[in-house]
């Protein structure tokens, strides 16, 4: 357990120390270029899909089950 916490603390400190160096960079002037037009074709992929009303019933059932579990735990 101590080794795991030590690794997390060490990586956090390395991230804090390295952040200012990573943020400073040479100033490069940006050149704005117009984006090339791209043609995208929307393709309907046949697959397993769940109707909206079925999805709402499943989610509602899951939420009721979660509420019951929380109620028993309290």
LUMBAZA-589263 format. One record per residue: x, y, z of N, C-alpha, C, O in turn; residue in three letters. Coordinates in steps of 0.001 Angstrom, whole numbers, plus 524288, in hexadecimal, padded with zeros to 5 digits. Example, Ala and Ser with C-alpha at 12.3 -4.5 7.8 and 13.67 -1.06 7.14 Angstrom:
@n_px:83386; n_py:7E9C6; n_pz:81E78; ca_px:8300C; ca_py:7EE6C; ca_pz:81E78; c_px:83390; c_py:7F31C; c_pz:81E78; o_px:8379C; o_py:7F309; o_pz:82111; r:ALA
@n_px:83232; n_py:7F736; n_pz:81BA8; ca_px:83566; ca_py:7FBDC; ca_pz:81BE4; c_px:83264; c_py:8001E; c_pz:81EBE; o_px:83461; o_py:80472; o_pz:81F67; r:SER
! end
This chain:
@n_px:80338; n_py:7FB58; n_pz:80000; ca_px:80000; ca_py:80000; ca_pz:80000; c_px:80365; c_py:804E9; c_pz:80000; o_px:80259; o_py:808A5; o_pz:7FD28; r:UNK
@n_px:80774; n_py:804D6; n_pz:80339; ca_px:80AE1; ca_py:8096F; ca_pz:80375; c_px:80DB3; c_py:80A52; c_pz:7FE4D; o_px:80E90; o_py:80EC5; o_pz:7FCB2; r:UNK
@n_px:80F20; n_py:80609; n_pz:7FBB9; ca_px:811DE; ca_py:80689; ca_pz:7F6C3; c_px:80E51; c_py:80907; c_pz:7F2AD; o_px:81010; o_py:80C4C; o_pz:7EF9D; r:UNK
@n_px:80960; n_py:80784; n_pz:7F2A0; ca_px:8059F; ca_py:809BB; ca_pz:7EEEB; c_px:804C1; c_py:80F84; c_pz:7EFD7; o_px:80484; o_py:81294; o_pz:7EC25; r:UNK
@n_px:80446; n_py:81102; n_pz:7F4C9; ca_px:8038B; ca_py:81688; ca_pz:7F613; c_px:80872; c_py:81996; c_pz:7F4BA; o_px:80823; o_py:81DFF; o_pz:7F2D5; r:UNK
@n_px:80CF8; n_py:81740; n_pz:7F5B3; ca_px:811E3; ca_py:819D6; ca_pz:7F468; c_px:81264; c_py:81AD7; c_pz:7EE93; o_px:81449; o_py:81EF6; o_pz:7ECF9; r:UNK
@n_px:810BB; n_py:81726; n_pz:7EB70; ca_px:810FC; ca_py:817D1; ca_pz:7E5C3; c_px:80D5F; c_py:81C34; c_pz:7E409; o_px:80ED8; o_py:81F61; o_pz:7E0BE; r:UNK
@n_px:808A5; n_py:81C6D; n_pz:7E639; ca_px:804F1; ca_py:8208B; ca_pz:7E4D0; c_px:806FB; c_py:825E2; c_pz:7E679; o_px:806A2; o_py:8299F; o_pz:7E378; r:UNK
@n_px:80919; n_py:8264E; n_pz:7EB35; ca_px:80B3A; ca_py:82B42; ca_pz:7ED12; c_px:80FE2; c_py:82CEC; c_pz:7E9BD; o_px:81054; o_py:8317D; o_pz:7E84B; r:UNK
@n_px:81352; n_py:82946; n_pz:7E887; ca_px:817EA; ca_py:82A88; ca_pz:7E55D; c_px:81652; c_py:82C6B; c_pz:7DFEB; o_px:81868; o_py:8304C; o_pz:7DDFE; r:UNK
@n_px:812AB; n_py:829B7; n_pz:7DD78; ca_px:8110E; ca_py:82B67; ca_pz:7D83B; c_px:80E47; c_py:830A7; c_pz:7D86D; o_px:80EC7; o_py:833C5; o_pz:7D4CC; r:UNK
@n_px:80B5F; n_py:831AF; n_pz:7DC97; ca_px:808E4; ca_py:836CB; ca_pz:7DD2A; c_px:80CE2; c_py:83B21; c_pz:7DDC1; o_px:80C4F; o_py:83F4A; o_pz:7DB6A; r:UNK
@n_px:810EF; n_py:83A32; n_pz:7E0DF; ca_px:81509; ca_py:83E24; ca_pz:7E191; c_px:81809; c_py:83F17; c_pz:7DC85; o_px:8195E; o_py:8438A; o_pz:7DB47; r:UNK
@n_px:81918; n_py:83AF3; n_pz:7D9A1; ca_px:81BC2; ca_py:83B88; ca_pz:7D497; c_px:81861; c_py:83EBE; c_pz:7D0EA; o_px:81A61; o_py:84211; o_pz:7CE14; r:UNK
@n_px:81354; n_py:83DCC; n_pz:7D0EF; ca_px:80FC4; ca_py:840D0; ca_pz:7CDA5; c_px:80F9D; c_py:8468A; c_pz:7CF2D; o_px:80F72; o_py:849F1; o_pz:7CBC8; r:UNK
@n_px:80FAC; n_py:847A7; n_pz:7D440; ca_px:80F9D; ca_py:84D13; ca_pz:7D604; c_px:814AD; c_py:84FE8; c_pz:7D4A7; o_px:8149F; o_py:85480; o_pz:7D33D; r:UNK
@n_px:818FE; n_py:84D29; n_pz:7D514; ca_px:81E04; ca_py:84F92; ca_pz:7D3E4; c_px:81EA7; c_py:8505E; c_pz:7CE0C; o_px:820CA; o_py:85457; o_pz:7CC61; r:UNK
@n_px:81CDA; n_py:84CB1; n_pz:7CAF0; ca_px:81D90; ca_py:84CF9; ca_pz:7C544; c_px:819AC; c_py:85099; c_pz:7C29E; o_px:81A97; o_py:85236; o_pz:7BE2E; r:UNK
@n_px:81560; n_py:851ED; n_pz:7C52A; ca_px:8114B; ca_py:85517; ca_pz:7C2B0; c_px:81338; c_py:85A7F; c_pz:7C0F2; o_px:811FE; o_py:85C0E; o_pz:7BC91; r:UNK
@n_px:8162C; n_py:85D73; n_pz:7C422; ca_px:817E9; ca_py:86296; ca_pz:7C24E; c_px:81B9C; c_py:86239; c_pz:7BD9A; o_px:81B68; o_py:8658A; o_pz:7BA20; r:UNK
@n_px:81EF0; n_py:85E48; n_pz:7BD79; ca_px:8227F; ca_py:85DB9; ca_pz:7B90C; c_px:81F87; c_py:85C38; c_pz:7B420; o_px:820EB; o_py:85DE9; o_pz:7AFD8; r:UNK
@n_px:81B81; n_py:8591C; n_pz:7B4B0; ca_px:81877; ca_py:85782; ca_pz:7B021; c_px:8152C; c_py:85C03; c_pz:7AE0F; o_px:8140D; o_py:85C41; o_pz:7A963; r:UNK
@n_px:8139D; n_py:85F97; n_pz:7B186; ca_px:81041; ca_py:863EF; ca_pz:7AFEA; c_px:8134F; c_py:86810; c_pz:7ACED; o_px:81128; o_py:86A99; o_pz:7A974; r:UNK
@n_px:8183C; n_py:868C7; n_pz:7AE35; ca_px:81B4E; ca_py:86CB4; ca_pz:7AB7D; c_px:81D4F; c_py:86A69; c_pz:7A66B; o_px:81F7D; o_py:86620; o_pz:7A652; r:UNK
@n_px:81C92; n_py:86D3D; n_pz:7A251; ca_px:81E79; ca_py:86B7B; ca_pz:79D3C; c_px:81FE5; c_py:87044; c_pz:79A0E; o_px:81E7F; o_py:874A9; o_pz:79B67; r:UNK
@n_px:822A2; n_py:86F5C; n_pz:795E9; ca_px:82407; ca_py:873B9; ca_pz:79285; c_px:81F32; c_py:8759E; c_pz:78FB5; o_px:81BA6; o_py:87298; o_pz:78E86; r:UNK
@n_px:81F1B; n_py:87A95; n_pz:78EAC; ca_px:81A8E; ca_py:87CE8; ca_pz:78C38; c_px:81AD2; c_py:87BE0; c_pz:78656; o_px:81E5A; o_py:87DB7; o_pz:783A4; r:UNK
@n_px:81726; n_py:878FF; n_pz:7847F; ca_px:816DF; ca_py:877B9; ca_pz:77EF6; c_px:8121A; c_py:87A7C; c_pz:77CBB; o_px:80DC6; o_py:87A03; o_pz:77EC4; r:UNK
@n_px:812F7; n_py:87D57; n_pz:7788E; ca_px:80E9D; ca_py:88016; ca_pz:77633; c_px:80B45; c_py:87C35; c_pz:77329; o_px:80D32; o_py:8790F; o_pz:77014; r:UNK
@n_px:8064C; n_py:87C90; n_pz:77423; ca_px:802B7; ca_py:87901; ca_pz:77197; c_px:800F5; c_py:87B49; c_pz:76C61; o_px:7FFE5; o_py:87FF5; o_pz:76BF3; r:UNK
@n_px:800AE; n_py:8780F; n_pz:7689A; ca_px:7FE94; ca_py:879B2; ca_pz:76395; c_px:7F947; c_py:87724; c_pz:762FE; o_px:7F8BF; o_py:87262; o_pz:76377; r:UNK
@n_px:7F56D; n_py:87A4C; n_pz:761F9; ca_px:7F01B; ca_py:87858; ca_pz:7615B; c_px:7EF49; c_py:87692; c_pz:75BC5; o_px:7F028; o_py:87983; o_pz:75811; r:UNK
@n_px:7EDA2; n_py:871D0; n_pz:75B3D; ca_px:7EC72; ca_py:86FC0; ca_pz:75619; c_px:7E6C8; c_py:86DF4; c_pz:7561B; o_px:7E4C9; o_py:86BEC; o_pz:759FB; r:UNK
@n_px:7E451; n_py:86EBF; n_pz:751C2; ca_px:7DEE7; ca_py:86D11; ca_pz:7514D; c_px:7DEBD; c_py:8671B; c_pz:7511D; o_px:7E1F7; o_py:8649B; o_pz:74E92; r:UNK
@n_px:7DB01; n_py:864F3; n_pz:753CA; ca_px:7DA70; ca_py:85F49; ca_pz:753D4; c_px:7D868; c_py:85D74; c_pz:74E89; o_px:7D4F1; o_py:85FDD; o_pz:74C3A; r:UNK
@n_px:7DA92; n_py:85944; n_pz:74CBA; ca_px:7D8E5; ca_py:85714; ca_pz:747BA; c_px:7D36B; c_py:854CF; c_pz:74850; o_px:7D23E; o_py:8525D; o_pz:74C48; r:UNK
@n_px:7D020; n_py:85592; n_pz:7447F; ca_px:7CAE0; ca_py:85356; ca_pz:744DE; c_px:7CB26; c_py:84D5A; c_pz:744BB; o_px:7CE1B; o_py:84B07; o_pz:741BC; r:UNK
@n_px:7C80A; n_py:84B09; n_pz:747FE; ca_px:7C814; ca_py:8455A; ca_pz:74864; c_px:7C283; c_py:84365; c_pz:74790; o_px:7BED7; o_py:84566; o_pz:749EE; r:UNK
@n_px:7C1EB; n_py:83F98; n_pz:7444B; ca_px:7BCD1; ca_py:83D35; ca_pz:74368; c_px:7BC52; c_py:8386B; c_pz:746E0; o_px:7BF81; o_py:834D3; o_pz:74696; r:UNK
@n_px:7B858; n_py:83864; n_pz:74A1F; ca_px:7B776; ca_py:8340D; ca_pz:74DAE; c_px:7B22D; c_py:831AC; c_pz:74C65; o_px:7AE3A; o_py:83467; o_pz:74C23; r:UNK
@n_px:7B228; n_py:82CAF; n_pz:74B9E; ca_px:7AD4E; ca_py:829F6; ca_pz:74A73; c_px:7AB90; c_py:8270F; c_pz:74F57; o_px:7AE8D; o_py:82409; o_pz:75196; r:UNK
@n_px:7A6D1; n_py:827F6; n_pz:750F4; ca_px:7A4B7; ca_py:82552; ca_pz:75589; c_px:7A282; c_py:82010; c_pz:753D1; o_px:79F28; o_py:81FC5; o_pz:75061; r:UNK
@n_px:7A46D; n_py:81BFC; n_pz:7563E; ca_px:7A2CA; ca_py:816BA; ca_pz:754D8; c_px:7A01D; c_py:81452; c_pz:75985; o_px:7A22A; o_py:8146E; o_pz:75DDE; r:UNK
@n_px:79B9C; n_py:8122E; n_pz:758A1; ca_px:798C7; ca_py:80F85; ca_pz:75CC6; c_px:79AD4; c_py:809F4; c_pz:75D2F; o_px:79AA0; o_py:806F2; o_pz:7596F; r:UNK
@n_px:79CCB; n_py:808A4; n_pz:761C7; ca_px:79EF0; ca_py:8036E; ca_pz:7629A; c_px:79ABF; c_py:8001A; c_pz:76534; o_px:7991C; o_py:80142; o_pz:76992; r:UNK
@n_px:79906; n_py:7FC07; n_pz:76297; ca_px:79520; ca_py:7F8AC; ca_pz:76510; c_px:797A0; c_py:7F5A9; c_pz:76988; o_px:79BE1; o_py:7F37D; o_pz:768FF; r:UNK
@n_px:794F9; n_py:7F591; n_pz:76DD6; ca_px:7971F; ca_py:7F2CE; ca_pz:77255; c_px:792FF; c_py:7F258; c_pz:77687; o_px:78E61; o_py:7F35B; o_pz:775A4; r:UNK
@n_px:794B8; n_py:7F0D5; n_pz:77B01; ca_px:79121; ca_py:7F032; ca_pz:77F54; c_px:79008; c_py:7F591; c_pz:78192; o_px:79397; o_py:7F858; o_pz:7833A; r:UNK
@n_px:78B21; n_py:7F6F9; n_pz:78199; ca_px:789AC; ca_py:7FBFE; ca_pz:783DB; c_px:78506; c_py:7FB25; c_pz:78770; o_px:781D8; o_py:7F7A1; o_pz:7869F; r:UNK
@n_px:784B3; n_py:7FE64; n_pz:78B5F; ca_px:7807D; ca_py:7FE0B; ca_pz:78F2A; c_px:77CF7; c_py:802C6; c_pz:78E65; o_px:77ECD; o_py:80735; o_pz:78E0E; r:UNK
@n_px:777F5; n_py:801C5; n_pz:78E21; ca_px:7744C; ca_py:8061C; ca_pz:78D86; c_px:7746F; c_py:8098A; c_pz:79262; o_px:775F4; o_py:807CA; o_pz:79699; r:UNK
@n_px:772D4; n_py:80E6E; n_pz:791C1; ca_px:7731E; ca_py:81234; ca_pz:79608; c_px:76FCC; c_py:8108B; c_pz:79AB3; o_px:7718D; o_py:810EF; o_pz:79F29; r:UNK
@n_px:76B16; n_py:80EB9; n_pz:799BF; ca_px:767C0; ca_py:80D57; ca_pz:79E23; c_px:769D9; c_py:8089B; c_pz:7A11B; o_px:76952; o_py:80852; o_pz:7A5E1; r:UNK
@n_px:76C30; n_py:804F2; n_pz:79E5B; ca_px:76E90; ca_py:80067; ca_pz:7A0F8; c_px:77340; c_py:8022C; c_pz:7A433; o_px:77409; o_py:8004E; o_pz:7A890; r:UNK
@n_px:77658; n_py:805BE; n_pz:7A216; ca_px:77AE5; ca_py:807B7; ca_pz:7A4F1; c_px:77929; c_py:80A90; c_pz:7A9DF; o_px:77B99; o_py:809FA; o_pz:7ADF9; r:UNK
@n_px:774F9; n_py:80DA5; n_pz:7A987; ca_px:77319; ca_py:81072; ca_pz:7AE28; c_px:7712C; c_py:80CAF; c_pz:7B254; o_px:77208; o_py:80D9E; o_pz:7B6F7; r:UNK
@n_px:76E90; n_py:80868; n_pz:7B0C7; ca_px:76CBA; ca_py:80490; ca_pz:7B496; c_px:7715C; c_py:801EB; c_pz:7B73C; o_px:77150; o_py:80123; o_pz:7BBFA; r:UNK
@n_px:7755D; n_py:80088; n_pz:7B432; ca_px:779F4; ca_py:7FE01; ca_pz:7B67A; c_px:77CC8; c_py:801A3; c_pz:7BA3F; o_px:77E5F; o_py:7FFF8; o_pz:7BE77; r:UNK
@n_px:77D6D; n_py:80691; n_pz:7B8C8; ca_px:78018; ca_py:80A51; ca_pz:7BC2E; c_px:77CE6; c_py:80B45; c_pz:7C11A; o_px:77F11; o_py:80B91; o_pz:7C562; r:UNK
@n_px:777BD; n_py:80BC2; n_pz:7C085; ca_px:77457; ca_py:80C84; ca_pz:7C50F; c_px:774A8; c_py:807F2; c_pz:7C8D1; o_px:774DB; o_py:808B0; o_pz:7CD90; r:UNK
@n_px:774B5; n_py:8033A; n_pz:7C6B3; ca_px:77526; ca_py:7FE91; ca_pz:7C9F9; c_px:77A58; c_py:7FE7C; c_pz:7CCD9; o_px:77A93; o_py:7FD1D; o_pz:7D173; r:UNK
@n_px:77E82; n_py:7FFF4; n_pz:7CA22; ca_px:783A1; ca_py:8001B; ca_pz:7CCA7; c_px:783BF; c_py:8042F; c_pz:7D0FF; o_px:78604; o_py:80340; o_pz:7D522; r:UNK
@n_px:78154; n_py:808A9; n_pz:7D018; ca_px:78144; ca_py:80CB6; ca_pz:7D425; c_px:77E0B; c_py:80B0D; c_pz:7D8DB; o_px:77F81; o_py:80C31; o_pz:7DD4B; r:UNK
@n_px:779AF; n_py:80861; n_pz:7D7F5; ca_px:77685; ca_py:80668; ca_pz:7DC56; c_px:779A6; c_py:80261; c_pz:7DF7B; o_px:7797E; o_py:80267; o_pz:7E449; r:UNK
@n_px:77C76; n_py:7FEF5; n_pz:7DCCC; ca_px:77FB6; ca_py:7FB18; ca_pz:7DF79; c_px:78418; c_py:7FDAD; c_pz:7E290; o_px:7855E; o_py:7FBFA; o_pz:7E6E0; r:UNK
@n_px:78661; n_py:801BB; n_pz:7E061; ca_px:78A81; ca_py:8049A; ca_pz:7E324; c_px:78851; c_py:80749; c_pz:7E7F6; o_px:78ACF; o_py:80749; o_pz:7EC13; r:UNK
@n_px:783AC; n_py:80995; n_pz:7E77E; ca_px:78141; ca_py:80C1E; ca_pz:7EC00; c_px:78011; c_py:80826; c_pz:7F04B; o_px:780BF; o_py:8094B; o_pz:7F4EA; r:UNK
@n_px:77E50; n_py:80387; n_pz:7EECB; ca_px:77D37; ca_py:7FF77; ca_pz:7F2B2; c_px:7822F; c_py:7FDB5; c_pz:7F570; o_px:7822C; o_py:7FCC3; o_pz:7FA27; r:UNK
@n_px:78672; n_py:7FD46; n_pz:7F279; ca_px:78B60; ca_py:7FBAB; ca_pz:7F4E4; c_px:78D66; c_py:7FFD1; c_pz:7F89B; o_px:78F73; o_py:7FE8D; o_pz:7FCC5; r:UNK
@n_px:78CD7; n_py:804C3; n_pz:7F727; ca_px:78E88; ca_py:80900; ca_pz:7FA99; c_px:78B27; c_py:80929; c_pz:7FF77; o_px:78D19; o_py:80A1F; o_pz:803C2; r:UNK
@n_px:7861D; n_py:8083B; n_pz:7FED0; ca_px:7828E; ca_py:80859; ca_pz:8034A; c_px:783D1; c_py:80403; c_pz:80728; o_px:78393; o_py:804D7; o_pz:80BE3; r:UNK
@n_px:7852D; n_py:7FF55; n_pz:8052A; ca_px:78681; ca_py:7FB08; ca_pz:808B2; c_px:78BB8; c_py:7FBFE; c_pz:80B62; o_px:78C72; o_py:7FA6E; o_pz:80FDF; r:UNK
@n_px:78F5B; n_py:7FE8C; n_pz:808B0; ca_px:7947F; ca_py:7FF88; ca_pz:80AF7; c_px:79435; c_py:803AC; c_pz:80F3F; o_px:7975D; o_py:8039B; o_pz:812E0; r:UNK
@n_px:7907E; n_py:8073C; n_pz:80EE1; ca_px:79023; ca_py:80B80; ca_pz:812BA; c_px:78D9D; c_py:809EC; c_pz:817BB; o_px:78D13; o_py:80D20; o_pz:81B46; r:UNK
! end
